[in-house]
Amino acid sequence: MIVVVDTAALTTRLDEPEDVRRFHAEVHGGGGDAELLEALGGVGRPDPDGDHLWVRIDALRRLAEGRVPDGWDGDLQGMVDVAASKGWQSPDSTEIRAHVERP
């Protein structure tokens, strides 16, 4: 599952939503945190470290809707549980942390 953010076009999409075994974000287009936050449009927020995003779990469900097989919600929950066990879940349990790649 790849959260693809384009700061030039101010868009965010979810690629390969069925693949819950790998999770990261790709940020394209340059810009700073303001452009990144605008492009994310409520899907998530930048982590202050600059190397990660906090992605809303409900946004992942919304972006994947109609594109994933039956049973995917359970697979996503498994991914969230792993993230939580490693400290990669927000204190309020609404977000998980994604490493950012800048291709």
MIMARZA-567392 format. One line per 2 residues: for each residue x, y, z of N, C-alpha, C, O. Coordinates in Angstrom, 1 decimal. Layout:
N
X/Y/Z/X/Y/Z/X/Y/Z/X/Y/Z  ...
REM end
This chain:
103
0.9/-1.2/0.0/0.0/0.0/0.0/0.9/1.2/0.0/1.8/1.4/0.8  0.7/2.1/-1.0/1.5/3.3/-1.1/0.6/4.5/-1.1/-0.2/4.6/-2.0
0.9/5.4/-0.2/0.2/6.7/-0.2/1.0/7.6/-1.1/2.2/7.9/-0.8  0.5/8.0/-2.3/1.2/8.9/-3.2/0.7/10.3/-3.1/-0.5/10.6/-3.4
1.6/11.2/-2.8/1.3/12.6/-2.6/2.0/13.4/-3.7/3.2/13.3/-3.8  1.3/14.2/-4.4/1.8/15.1/-5.4/1.6/16.6/-4.9/0.5/17.1/-5.0
2.7/17.2/-4.4/2.6/18.5/-3.9/2.4/19.6/-5.0/1.9/20.7/-4.7  2.8/19.3/-6.2/2.6/20.2/-7.3/1.1/20.2/-7.7/0.5/21.3/-8.0
0.5/19.0/-7.8/-0.9/18.9/-8.2/-1.9/19.0/-7.0/-3.1/19.1/-7.2  -1.3/19.0/-5.8/-2.1/19.0/-4.6/-3.1/17.9/-4.5/-4.2/18.1/-4.2
-2.6/16.7/-4.8/-3.4/15.5/-4.7/-2.7/14.4/-3.9/-1.5/14.3/-3.7  -3.6/13.5/-3.4/-3.1/12.3/-2.7/-4.0/11.1/-3.2/-5.2/11.2/-3.4
-3.3/10.0/-3.5/-4.0/8.8/-3.9/-3.4/7.6/-3.2/-2.3/7.7/-2.6  -4.1/6.4/-3.3/-3.6/5.2/-2.7/-3.4/4.2/-3.8/-4.3/3.8/-4.5
-2.1/3.8/-4.0/-1.7/2.8/-4.9/-1.6/1.4/-4.2/-1.2/1.4/-3.1  -1.9/0.4/-4.9/-1.7/-1.0/-4.4/-2.4/-1.2/-3.1/-1.8/-1.7/-2.1
-3.7/-0.8/-2.9/-4.3/-0.8/-1.6/-4.5/-2.2/-1.1/-4.6/-2.4/0.2  -4.5/-3.2/-1.9/-4.6/-4.6/-1.4/-3.4/-5.1/-0.8/-3.4/-6.2/-0.1
-2.2/-4.5/-1.0/-0.9/-5.0/-0.4/-0.7/-4.3/0.9/-0.1/-3.3/1.0  -1.2/-5.0/2.0/-1.0/-4.5/3.3/0.3/-4.9/4.0/0.6/-4.6/5.2
1.1/-5.7/3.3/2.4/-6.1/3.8/3.5/-5.1/3.7/4.5/-5.2/4.4  3.3/-4.1/2.8/4.3/-3.0/2.8/3.5/-1.7/2.7/2.5/-1.6/2.0
4.0/-0.8/3.5/3.2/0.5/3.6/4.3/1.6/3.7/5.2/1.6/4.5  4.1/2.6/2.8/4.9/3.7/2.8/4.3/4.9/2.0/3.2/4.6/1.4
4.9/6.0/2.0/4.4/7.2/1.3/5.4/7.6/0.3/6.6/7.5/0.6  5.0/8.0/-0.9/5.9/8.7/-1.9/5.4/10.1/-2.0/4.2/10.4/-2.2
6.3/11.0/-1.9/6.0/12.4/-2.1/6.7/12.9/-3.3/7.9/12.9/-3.4  5.9/13.5/-4.2/6.4/14.0/-5.5/6.2/15.5/-5.5/5.2/16.0/-4.9
7.0/16.2/-6.2/6.7/17.6/-6.5/7.4/18.7/-5.7/7.3/19.9/-5.9  8.2/18.3/-4.7/8.9/19.2/-3.9/7.9/20.1/-3.0/6.9/19.6/-2.6
8.4/21.3/-2.6/7.6/22.1/-1.7/7.9/21.8/-0.3/8.7/20.9/0.0  7.3/22.6/0.6/7.5/22.4/2.0/6.3/21.8/2.7/5.4/21.2/2.0
6.3/21.9/4.0/5.2/21.3/4.8/3.9/21.9/4.5/2.9/21.1/4.5  3.8/23.1/4.2/2.5/23.8/3.8/1.9/23.1/2.6/0.7/22.8/2.6
2.7/22.9/1.5/2.2/22.3/0.3/1.9/20.8/0.6/0.9/20.3/0.0  2.7/20.2/1.4/2.5/18.8/1.7/1.2/18.6/2.4/0.4/17.7/2.1
0.9/19.4/3.4/-0.3/19.4/4.2/-1.5/19.7/3.3/-2.6/19.0/3.4  -1.4/20.6/2.4/-2.5/20.9/1.5/-2.8/19.8/0.6/-3.9/19.4/0.3
-1.7/19.2/0.0/-1.9/18.0/-0.9/-2.5/16.8/-0.2/-3.3/16.1/-0.8  -2.2/16.6/1.1/-2.7/15.5/1.8/-4.2/15.7/2.0/-4.9/14.6/2.1
-4.7/16.9/2.1/-6.2/17.1/2.1/-6.9/16.3/3.2/-8.0/15.8/2.9  -6.4/16.2/4.4/-7.1/15.4/5.4/-6.8/14.0/5.5/-7.2/13.3/6.4
-5.9/13.5/4.5/-5.5/12.1/4.6/-4.5/11.8/5.7/-4.4/10.8/6.2  -3.7/12.9/6.0/-2.7/12.7/7.0/-2.0/14.1/7.2/-2.5/15.1/6.9
-0.9/13.9/7.9/-0.1/15.1/8.2/1.4/14.8/8.3/1.7/13.6/8.6  2.2/15.8/8.0/3.7/15.5/8.1/4.1/15.3/9.5/3.6/15.9/10.4
5.1/14.4/9.7/5.7/14.2/11.0/6.8/15.3/11.1/7.4/15.6/10.1  7.0/15.9/12.2/8.0/16.9/12.3/9.4/16.5/11.9/10.3/17.3/11.6
9.7/15.1/12.0/11.0/14.7/11.6/11.3/14.8/10.1/12.5/14.7/9.7  10.3/15.0/9.3/10.5/15.2/7.9/10.6/13.9/7.1/10.6/13.9/5.8
10.7/12.8/7.8/10.9/11.5/7.1/9.7/10.6/7.1/9.7/9.5/6.6  8.6/11.1/7.8/7.4/10.3/7.9/6.2/11.1/7.8/6.2/12.3/7.9
5.1/10.4/7.5/3.8/11.0/7.5/2.9/10.3/8.5/3.2/9.1/8.7  2.0/10.9/9.1/0.9/10.3/9.9/-0.3/10.2/9.0/-0.8/11.2/8.6
-0.7/9.0/8.7/-1.8/8.7/7.8/-3.1/8.3/8.6/-3.0/7.3/9.4  -4.2/8.9/8.3/-5.4/8.5/9.0/-5.9/7.2/8.5/-6.0/6.9/7.3
-6.2/6.3/9.4/-6.7/5.0/9.1/-8.0/5.0/8.4/-8.3/4.2/7.4  -8.9/5.9/8.8/-10.2/6.0/8.1/-10.0/6.5/6.6/-10.8/6.2/5.8
-9.0/7.3/6.4/-8.7/7.8/5.0/-8.2/6.6/4.2/-8.6/6.5/3.0  -7.4/5.7/4.7/-7.0/4.5/4.0/-8.2/3.7/3.6/-8.3/3.3/2.4
-9.1/3.5/4.5/-10.4/2.8/4.2/-11.1/3.5/3.0/-11.6/2.8/2.1  -11.3/4.8/3.1/-12.0/5.5/2.1/-11.3/5.5/0.8/-12.0/5.3/-0.3
-10.0/5.6/0.7/-9.3/5.6/-0.5/-9.3/4.2/-1.2/-9.1/4.1/-2.4  -9.4/3.2/-0.3/-9.4/1.8/-0.8/-10.8/1.3/-1.2/-10.9/0.2/-1.9
-11.8/2.0/-0.8/-13.2/1.5/-1.0/-13.5/1.1/-2.4/-13.2/1.9/-3.4  -14.0/-0.1/-2.6/-14.4/-0.6/-3.9/-13.2/-1.1/-4.7/-13.4/-1.6/-5.9
-12.0/-1.1/-4.1/-10.8/-1.5/-4.9/-10.1/-2.7/-4.2/-9.0/-3.1/-4.7  -10.6/-3.2/-3.2/-10.0/-4.3/-2.4/-10.9/-5.5/-2.3/-12.1/-5.3/-2.3
-10.3/-6.7/-2.1/-11.1/-7.9/-1.9/-11.8/-8.0/-0.6/-11.5/-7.3/0.4  -12.8/-8.9/-0.5/-13.4/-9.2/0.7/-12.4/-9.6/1.7/-11.4/-10.3/1.4
-12.5/-9.2/3.0/-11.6/-9.6/4.0/-10.5/-8.6/4.2/-9.7/-8.7/5.1  -10.4/-7.6/3.3/-9.4/-6.6/3.4/-9.4/-5.8/4.7/-8.3/-5.5/5.2
-10.6/-5.5/5.2/-10.6/-4.8/6.5/-9.9/-5.5/7.6/-9.2/-4.9/8.4  -10.0/-6.8/7.6/-9.2/-7.6/8.6/-7.7/-7.5/8.3/-6.9/-7.5/9.3
-7.4/-7.6/7.1/-5.9/-7.4/6.7/-5.4/-6.1/7.1/-4.3/-6.0/7.6  -6.2/-5.0/6.9/-5.8/-3.7/7.3/-5.6/-3.6/8.8/-4.7/-3.0/9.3
-6.6/-4.2/9.5/-6.5/-4.2/11.0/-5.2/-4.9/11.4/-4.6/-4.5/12.4  -4.8/-6.0/10.8/-3.6/-6.7/11.1/-2.4/-5.8/10.9/-1.5/-5.7/11.7
-2.4/-5.0/9.8/-1.3/-4.0/9.6/-1.3/-3.0/10.7/-0.2/-2.6/11.2  -2.5/-2.5/11.1/-2.5/-1.5/12.1/-2.0/-2.0/13.4/-1.3/-1.3/14.2
-2.4/-3.3/13.7/-1.9/-3.9/15.0/-0.4/-4.0/15.0/0.2/-3.8/16.0  0.2/-4.4/13.9/1.7/-4.4/13.8/2.3/-3.1/14.0/3.2/-2.9/14.8
1.7/-2.0/13.4/2.2/-0.7/13.5/2.1/-0.3/15.0/3.0/0.3/15.5  1.0/-0.6/15.6/0.8/-0.2/17.1/1.8/-0.9/17.9/2.4/-0.3/18.8
2.1/-2.2/17.6/3.1/-2.9/18.4/4.5/-2.3/18.3/5.4/-2.6/19.2  4.8/-1.6/17.2/6.1/-1.0/17.0/6.1/0.5/17.4/7.2/1.1/17.2
5.0/1.0/17.9/5.0/2.4/18.3/4.7/3.3/17.2/5.0/4.5/17.3  4.1/2.8/16.1/3.9/3.6/14.9/2.4/4.0/14.7/1.9/4.2/13.6
1.7/4.0/15.8/0.3/4.4/15.8/0.2/5.7/16.7/0.8/5.7/17.8  -0.7/6.6/16.3/-0.8/7.8/17.1/-1.5/7.5/18.5/-2.1/6.5/18.6
-1.2/8.3/19.5/-1.8/8.1/20.8/-3.3/7.9/20.8/-3.9/7.2/21.6  -4.0/8.6/19.9/-5.5/8.4/19.8/-5.9/7.3/18.9/-7.1/7.1/18.7
-5.0/6.5/18.4/-5.2/5.3/17.5/-5.9/5.6/16.2/-6.6/4.7/15.6  -5.9/6.9/15.7/-6.5/7.2/14.5/-5.6/7.2/13.3/-6.0/7.3/12.1
-4.3/7.2/13.5/-3.3/7.4/12.5/-2.2/6.3/12.6/-1.9/5.8/13.7  -1.6/6.0/11.5/-0.3/5.2/11.5/0.8/5.9/10.8/0.5/6.7/9.9
2.0/5.6/11.1/3.1/6.3/10.6/3.6/5.6/9.3/3.7/4.4/9.2  3.9/6.4/8.3/4.4/5.9/7.0/5.7/6.6/6.7/5.9/7.8/6.8
6.7/5.7/6.4/8.0/6.3/5.9/7.8/7.0/4.6/7.1/6.5/3.7  8.5/8.1/4.4/8.4/8.9/3.2/9.6/8.6/2.3/10.7/8.6/2.7
9.2/8.2/1.0/10.3/8.1/-0.1/10.0/9.3/-1.0/8.9/9.7/-1.3  11.1/9.9/-1.5/11.0/11.0/-2.4/11.7/10.6/-3.7/12.9/11.0/-3.9
11.0/9.9/-4.6/11.6/9.4/-5.8/12.0/10.6/-6.8/12.5/10.3/-7.9
REM end
